[in-house]
Amino acid sequence: MLGQLQQVKGTMQLNDSPANRTVQKSAGPYTQAGEATPQAGPVVRQNSRKGATLALLCGILGAVFLGSLLLGHYSLAPDTVVAILAAQVLDIPRTWPEKAETVVLAVRAPRAAAAILVGAALSVAGATYQCLFRNPLVSPAVLGVAAGAGFGAVLAITMHLSALSVQVAAFSGGLLAVGLSVGVAQRLGKGSPIVLILAGMAISALFQALIAVFKYIADPIDVLPVITFWLMGGLGRVTGVDVLRATGPVVAALALVWGLRWQINVLALGDDEARALGVRVVGIRALLIVAATLMTAAAVSISGIVAWVGLLVPHMARLLVGPSFPTLLPVTLLMGGGYLLLVDDVCRSVARTDVPLGILTALFGAPVFILLLARGRHGWF
């Protein structure tokens, strides 16, 4: 009995030792008595800031979407637009003209939704590629998806196919280009990321040359203008059906990227560190390339080639929330959708006719990227 009491007393002294108290404090945000350690405060504040940032971005995106429905030559009051939208889910009396409902639901809402979808898809694809290849200058076009999609669309336009066929051809061309890039990289570099990027540049140049050949031989009266305007990018002819058709691949790819968000964070450390932490580098990289390519091809198939979005928006998001991909992903998605929606609003309000979307994204994107580069290198602002 005396031996048992001495053993219990020794155990109590061991549990109350300074070393053990240190281990208990560092084991988590709560002590044995249930009190929060000083580490819990910063974590809670950081999560609160992330939630506030996402809520603010959602509010801004909703406000920009509503404002986009008011833009156009056919004037509409804000309360009329809100009533038209509410009537789609609520049983309220219709006191507005039928033309107003057609303008909102068949023209402006699909275009605004397409801008959000395309901007979000290109931005997330850009952020995924940049983390995957650990290169801040990588964009969704790095593996030739934009050039391949452009070639597919040009081929379909030259053959006088329907608008749906042009979208399908653009989507297929983007996937074909990336497939060729990956195949060349596997053959020559055994999946090396550097060889993959170089192969993508070569395949992109090849499809750009093919596009130039078809532009050279195209009918300058009927075909060449259509090819030129498609390659400049634009959402003027997008319908609700087009948006629904592109939403499926984009949502599926986004779900895959979201499911692998923590692995992307680990891959940003390097292949050796990722393997040491149990990440299957080759398989995860292949899945992420498929996902980023799928959403990029789906976006380009309905919008044409829209430059700078996938390169610029991830940098803007990192300035706001930092490089951690699980936090960066939703912020990039919301910022990308809002950014392209704003640019598209400028496209259809700056002149009597629509300005091609790709022109303004380049005009806005290049100076802003230079400012971001100056801030990162020299701290000019």
C-alpha positions in Angstrom: 0.0 0.0 0.0 2.8 2.4 0.9 4.6 1.6 -2.3 1.4 2.4 -4.3 1.1 5.8 -2.6 4.7 6.6 -3.4 4.2 5.6 -7.0 1.1 7.9 -7.3 3.0 10.8 -5.6 5.9 10.4 -8.1 3.5 10.4 -11.0 1.9 13.6 -9.8 5.3 15.2 -9.4 6.2 14.2 -12.9 3.0 15.6 -14.4 3.6 18.9 -12.5 7.1 19.3 -13.8 8.1 22.4 -15.8 8.9 20.4 -18.9 5.5 18.7 -18.9 3.7 22.0 -18.3 5.5 23.3 -21.4 4.4 20.4 -23.5 0.8 20.9 -22.3 0.9 24.5 -23.3 2.3 23.8 -26.8 0.0 20.9 -27.5 -2.9 23.0 -28.6 -5.0 26.1 -28.1 -6.5 24.9 -24.9 -4.9 23.9 -21.6 -5.9 21.0 -19.3 -8.2 23.3 -17.4 -9.9 24.5 -20.6 -8.4 27.9 -20.7 -7.4 29.4 -24.0 -3.7 29.9 -24.5 -2.4 33.1 -26.0 -2.1 31.3 -29.4 -5.9 31.1 -29.8 -6.4 34.8 -30.0 -4.4 35.4 -33.2 -6.0 32.4 -34.8 -9.5 33.6 -34.1 -8.7 37.1 -35.3 -7.1 35.7 -38.5 -10.2 33.6 -39.2 -12.4 36.6 -38.5 -10.5 38.7 -41.0 -10.7 35.9 -43.6 -14.5 35.7 -43.1 -14.9 39.5 -43.3 -12.8 39.6 -46.5 -14.9 36.9 -48.2 -18.1 38.6 -47.1 -16.9 41.9 -48.4 -15.9 40.4 -51.7 -19.3 38.7 -52.0 -21.1 41.9 -51.3 -19.0 43.8 -53.9 -19.6 41.1 -56.5 -23.4 41.2 -55.9 -23.4 45.0 -56.2 -21.4 44.9 -59.4 -23.7 42.2 -60.8 -26.8 44.3 -60.0 -25.2 47.4 -61.5 -24.4 45.4 -64.7 -28.0 44.7 -65.2 -28.7 48.4 -65.2 -26.2 49.2 -68.0 -27.4 49.5 -71.6 -29.2 51.6 -74.1 -32.5 50.4 -72.7 -32.9 52.3 -69.4 -34.2 50.3 -66.4 -34.9 51.5 -62.8 -33.1 49.6 -60.0 -36.3 48.6 -58.4 -37.6 47.2 -61.6 -34.5 45.0 -62.1 -34.8 43.8 -58.5 -38.5 43.0 -59.0 -37.8 41.1 -62.2 -35.1 39.0 -60.4 -37.3 38.4 -57.4 -40.2 37.3 -59.6 -38.2 34.3 -60.7 -38.4 32.8 -57.2 -41.4 34.6 -55.7 -45.0 34.9 -56.7 -45.3 38.6 -57.1 -47.5 40.6 -59.6 -45.7 41.6 -62.8 -46.1 45.4 -63.3 -43.2 45.9 -65.8 -43.1 45.6 -69.6 -42.4 42.3 -71.1 -39.5 43.9 -73.0 -37.8 44.9 -69.7 -37.9 41.3 -68.5 -36.5 40.0 -71.8 -33.6 42.5 -71.7 -32.7 41.6 -68.1 -33.1 37.8 -68.3 -32.2 37.0 -71.9 -29.5 39.6 -72.6 -27.9 41.2 -69.6 -28.0 38.5 -66.9 -26.5 35.8 -69.1 -23.7 38.2 -70.1 -23.0 39.2 -66.5 -23.0 35.6 -65.4 -20.7 34.6 -68.2 -18.2 37.3 -67.2 -18.2 36.1 -63.6 -17.8 32.5 -64.7 -15.0 33.2 -67.2 -13.2 35.5 -64.8 -13.4 33.1 -61.9 -12.3 30.1 -64.0 -9.3 31.9 -65.6 -8.2 33.4 -62.2 -8.4 30.1 -60.3 -6.6 28.3 -63.2 -3.8 30.9 -63.1 -3.4 30.6 -59.3 -3.3 26.8 -59.6 -0.6 26.9 -62.3 1.4 29.5 -60.4 1.4 27.4 -57.2 1.9 24.2 -59.1 5.0 25.4 -61.1 6.2 27.8 -58.3 6.4 30.5 -61.0 4.6 33.8 -60.6 4.7 34.5 -64.3 2.7 31.4 -65.3 -0.8 32.0 -66.7 -3.6 29.6 -67.9 -2.1 29.8 -71.4 1.2 28.3 -70.4 0.5 24.9 -71.7 -1.0 26.1 -75.0 -4.7 25.9 -74.0 -5.5 29.4 -75.3 -3.7 28.9 -78.6 -5.3 25.4 -79.1 -8.8 26.7 -78.3 -8.2 29.5 -80.8 -7.1 27.1 -83.5 -10.2 24.9 -82.9 -12.5 27.9 -83.1 -10.7 29.2 -86.3 -11.0 25.8 -87.9 -14.8 25.7 -87.2 -15.3 29.2 -88.4 -13.5 28.5 -91.6 -15.7 25.5 -92.2 -18.8 27.7 -91.6 -20.0 25.6 -88.7 -22.6 26.7 -86.1 -21.9 28.7 -83.0 -22.3 25.6 -80.9 -19.8 23.8 -83.1 -17.3 26.6 -82.7 -17.5 26.3 -78.9 -17.1 22.6 -79.0 -14.1 22.9 -81.4 -12.5 25.6 -79.2 -12.9 23.4 -76.1 -11.5 20.3 -77.9 -8.6 22.3 -79.3 -7.6 23.6 -75.9 -7.6 20.0 -74.5 -5.6 18.8 -77.5 -2.9 21.4 -77.1 -2.4 20.6 -73.4 -2.4 16.9 -74.2 0.3 17.4 -76.7 2.3 19.5 -74.3 2.1 16.9 -71.6 2.9 14.1 -74.0 6.0 15.9 -75.2 7.1 16.6 -71.7 6.7 13.0 -70.7 8.6 11.8 -73.7 11.5 14.2 -73.4 11.7 15.2 -69.8 9.9 12.5 -67.9 7.3 14.9 -66.4 9.8 17.6 -65.4 7.9 20.9 -64.7 10.5 23.0 -66.6 10.3 20.7 -69.6 6.5 20.8 -69.4 6.5 24.6 -69.5 8.9 24.7 -72.4 6.8 22.1 -74.3 3.7 24.2 -73.7 5.5 27.2 -75.2 6.4 25.2 -78.3 2.9 23.8 -78.7 1.4 27.2 -78.2 3.7 28.7 -80.9 2.7 25.8 -83.3 -1.0 26.5 -82.9 -0.4 30.3 -83.2 1.3 29.6 -86.5 -1.6 27.4 -87.7 -4.0 30.2 -86.7 -2.0 32.6 -88.8 -2.1 30.2 -91.8 -5.9 30.0 -91.6 -6.2 33.8 -91.3 -4.1 34.2 -94.3 -6.2 31.9 -96.5 -9.6 32.9 -95.1 -12.1 34.8 -97.1 -11.4 38.4 -96.2 -15.1 39.4 -96.6 -17.0 36.8 -94.7 -14.6 34.7 -92.6 -11.6 36.8 -91.6 -13.6 39.4 -89.6 -15.3 36.7 -87.7 -12.0 35.0 -86.8 -10.4 38.3 -85.8 -13.2 39.3 -83.5 -13.4 35.9 -81.9 -9.7 35.9 -81.2 -10.1 39.3 -79.5 -12.5 37.9 -77.0 -16.0 39.1 -76.1 -19.2 38.2 -74.4 -21.7 40.0 -76.7 -23.3 36.9 -78.1 -23.3 34.7 -75.0 -26.7 33.2 -74.1 -28.0 31.5 -71.0 -27.6 28.1 -72.7 -23.9 28.9 -73.3 -23.4 29.8 -69.7 -25.0 26.6 -68.5 -23.0 24.5 -70.9 -19.7 25.9 -69.7 -20.7 25.9 -66.0 -20.6 22.1 -65.7 -16.9 21.6 -66.6 -15.9 24.7 -64.6 -17.7 23.6 -61.5 -16.3 20.1 -61.7 -12.8 21.4 -62.1 -13.2 23.9 -59.3 -14.5 21.1 -57.0 -11.3 19.0 -57.9 -9.0 22.0 -57.1 -10.8 22.7 -53.9 -10.5 19.0 -52.8 -6.7 19.2 -53.5 -6.1 22.7 -52.0 -3.9 21.4 -49.1 -1.8 19.3 -51.5 -1.3 22.4 -53.6 0.0 24.2 -50.6 2.5 21.4 -50.0 3.5 21.2 -53.7 4.5 24.9 -53.4 7.3 23.8 -51.1 9.0 21.7 -53.8 8.7 18.1 -55.0 11.2 16.7 -52.5 9.4 18.3 -49.5 6.1 17.2 -50.9 7.2 13.6 -51.2 8.6 13.6 -47.7 5.2 14.8 -46.5 3.4 11.9 -48.3 2.1 13.7 -51.3 2.0 11.8 -54.6 3.6 14.5 -56.6 3.1 13.1 -60.1 -0.5 12.1 -59.7 -1.6 15.3 -57.9 0.2 17.4 -60.5 -1.6 15.5 -63.3 -5.0 16.0 -61.7 -4.4 19.7 -61.2 -3.3 20.2 -64.8 -6.4 18.4 -66.0 -8.6 20.6 -63.7 -7.0 23.9 -64.7 -7.1 23.0 -68.4 -10.7 21.9 -68.2 -11.9 25.2 -66.6 -9.7 27.3 -69.0 -10.9 25.5 -72.1 -14.5 25.8 -71.0 -14.1 29.6 -70.3 -12.3 30.3 -73.6 -14.8 28.4 -75.6 -17.6 31.0 -74.8 -15.5 34.1 -74.4 -12.7 33.9 -76.9 -9.1 34.6 -75.8 -9.0 36.9 -72.8 -5.5 37.7 -71.7 -4.0 38.8 -68.4 -6.8 37.8 -66.1 -5.3 34.5 -65.0 -1.9 36.2 -64.5 -3.0 39.4 -62.8 -5.8 38.5 -60.4 -3.9 35.8 -58.4 -1.2 38.4 -57.6 -3.9 40.9 -56.5 -5.4 38.2 -54.3 -2.0 37.4 -52.7 -1.6 41.0 -51.7 -4.9 40.8 -49.9 -4.8 37.5 -48.1 -1.3 36.0 -48.5 0.0 32.9 -50.4 -1.8 30.1 -48.5 -3.8 28.4 -51.3 -6.8 27.3 -49.2 -7.4 31.0 -48.4 -6.2 32.2 -51.8 -8.6 30.0 -53.8 -12.0 31.6 -52.8 -10.6 35.1 -52.8 -9.1 34.6 -56.3 -12.5 33.2 -57.5 -14.5 36.2 -56.2 -11.9 38.8 -57.3 -11.6 37.2 -60.8 -15.3 37.2 -61.4 -15.8 40.7 -60.2 -12.8 42.0 -62.1 -13.8 40.6 -65.5 -17.4 41.8 -64.9 -16.2 45.3 -64.3 -14.1 45.2 -67.5 -17.0 43.9 -69.5 -19.2 46.7 -68.2 -16.6 49.1 -69.5 -16.6 47.2 -72.8 -20.3 47.8 -73.4 -20.5 51.4 -72.1 -17.4 53.1 -73.3 -18.6 53.2 -76.9 -21.8 52.8 -79.0 -20.6 49.3 -79.9 -18.9 46.6 -77.8 -15.2 46.9 -77.4 -13.5 43.5 -77.6 -12.9 42.2 -74.1 -9.4 41.0 -74.7 -8.3 44.5 -75.7 -9.4 46.1 -72.4 -8.1 43.3 -70.2 -4.6 43.8 -71.8 -4.9 47.6 -71.6 -5.8 47.4 -67.9 -3.8 44.3 -67.0 -0.3 45.4 -68.2 -0.1 48.7 -66.3 -1.5 47.2 -63.1 0.9 44.3 -63.3 3.8 46.7 -63.7 2.6 48.5 -60.5 2.4 45.2 -58.6 5.9 44.3 -59.8 7.2 47.7 -58.7 5.6 47.3 -55.3 7.1 43.9 -54.8 10.6 44.8 -56.0 11.1 48.4 -54.8 8.1 49.2 -52.5 7.1 52.2 -54.6 3.6 52.3 -53.1 
